[in-house]
Amino acid sequence: MKKTLNSFTCAIFIFFVLGITTTQGNKCNCHTWHNVTAYKGSWTATISAVHEAATFYNGDCNVIPNDKNNAFIVSDSNTTLPQFGYKPGPLADFDTSYALTFVRTDKHSKKHIRGSSNDVNVTSSGGRKLFQSMACVFVVAAAGPAMPDVRAEEYNGAICMWKRVDGEGESYYLDYNE
C-alpha cells in the first residue's frame, strides 16, 4: 500500500510539473506566441491564415481580425512589446501556414518608391514593385513540432528578421538602413 501511495504521489507530482511546463507559453490557449520589435519607424501589421483555418489573438486575448482596418501597430516608440498568438483551426495539421505583413507607415524618404529616380531593390517579379512603401512579409509554416519554416521577404529597403524562441514561437524584428 505504501509503495502504491508513493507511486501515485510521484505520478501526481510529474503530471503537475509537466502540466506547468507545457502550458507556460500557451497564453490565450494559443499554440504559439510571438513578439514583434521595430528597431526604427512605425509599421502597420496584418496577419492572415493562408492554407488552413487559424485564429490570431492580441496580448489581451482578443481576436485579431483579418482586416487592414483592424491592424496592429508596431513602433520603435511602443512602451509594451506588440505580441500575437496563433491558434490553428480544429482540422489543421502541419500543412498550415500564415502570412504576417508589416508596412512602414511613418513619414520617410520616398527614395525607394516606384518610379523615383533612385528606383532600387527591384524584385524578381518581372522588375515591378510589389509594395509602394517599405514592407516585410513573413510566410510562416512548420515542418513539425518546434520546426518553424519562416520565409522573410523584404521590400523597398526594409530589413526583416526572425528568430525561434524555444517552447514559445518566433520573434520578429523590423528595421531599415538610413
SULDAWO-V424569 format. One record per run of one state. SS is the DSSP state (@ for helix, = for strand, . for the rest). FROM is the first residue (numbers start at 1). TO is the last residue. If there is no record, write none. Layout:
BEGIN
SS_FROM_TO / SS_FROM_TO
END
This chain:
BEGIN
._1_1 / @_2_23 / ._24_26 / @_27_29 / ._30_31 / =_32_38 / ._39_41 / =_42_49 / ._50_53 / =_54_57 / ._58_62 / =_63_63 / ._64_67 / @_68_70 / ._71_71 / =_72_75 / ._76_81 / =_82_88 / ._89_96 / =_97_104 / ._105_134 / =_135_142 / ._143_147 / =_148_155 / ._156_157 / =_158_165 / ._166_168 / =_169_176 / ._177_178
END
